[in-house]
Amino acid sequence: MKKNTCLLKLLLITFLFYLVIIGIIASRYDFNLSCFINFGEKSPFVIKKLVPPNFIIMENISGYDGQAYYYAASDPFIKTDFHRIDLKKYQRFLYPFLAHILAFGRRSLLPYSLLIVNIFSILIGTLFLSFLLKKRGISVWYSLIFALGIGNIIALQYDLTTPLYLCLILIGIYFYEEKKTTLTALFFSLALLTREIAGLIILVFLIYEFFGKRYKNSLVIALSFIPFILLQFFLYQRLGKIPFLGSSGHLTLPFAGIMQHISNINLSGGIKHILREISVIPYFCFVMLVLAVSAIKLSRNRNIYKWNLFIQAFVSIFLCFPIWEEFAAITRTTFAIFPFMILSYAKDRDKFSKYLFIGAVLLTIAAIIRILFISPTHSYYLS
């Protein structure tokens, strides 16, 4: 009963935390929740006939990915001719589709449903991570490092897919631990339909099972790629292009992306501008710490969570400049580090992981400070 009480407190704290975050951001835009979509007037995505009245349109910016998810949620099956969007977002089908269902197909309700999907994804993901920790006798409070993690905060701020895809990955891992491989593959396939980067996590599980001579498990996990492949064929039929091919240019030479970002930093503005310019650097240092710690952990003994932790950090050094240039882009791309950091600690309770936890907590504090004092409040008008 005491453990259940702790879990309820954990979920309540998480829920209230995000309500406060939503309130702080929305208060700057007269509590109009369409501000989280981040429509920018310079964006080609601002199509008047697709934007309902009284939506926030931010001046002098191009906006962010939430506007593409809004359009995908407006028309998830591409029945209209208005799909002037980033095609890659349509392959992340599940997030806008769930928002569409929750909004009963009404565009005016999408600002609410996009947020609700993300909040419930964070809560459910945290719940299943807590189940995994309880199974190993670890305090569920470690889940708070993930629940209030910087990637979830940024994803909520910009209506992104990160909370949903990691929620589905964590549910899949729960069934993996329960040796229910079919259910694991099901939830992995849903994660892949939410964000294609989930394929890297799934591939590590597949290879791990294969080299463990659990061939049946590896085959079942491999089947989780089939719905994603079928979606690519559907999108090719509707759009004339394969969206996944547009996601293939995000890798470059080791450290080239972060070095280009550092070389392009402009320190000539005010303090807020400078802090925004250098905010990626502490996150880069954290990822390098994760890479070092995960390598040490793997040298001692190996398990699936340590491998995933290492691979997530290792791939980050190959990410291109556009990913490292934007704080929201790099945090959402690499946030899978956080649950695997916690799960790898739960396996062997090593002392090195505690340094990672300290870094993760500091990043959460930095994200809160960023929202409170650094993130700009854009001038806007209503559609």
Summary of the structure (lengths in Angstrom):
residues: 383
radius of gyration: 20.3
end to end distance: 50.8
largest distance: 59.8
contacts: 1290
relative contact order: 0.12
helix: 71%
strand: 3%
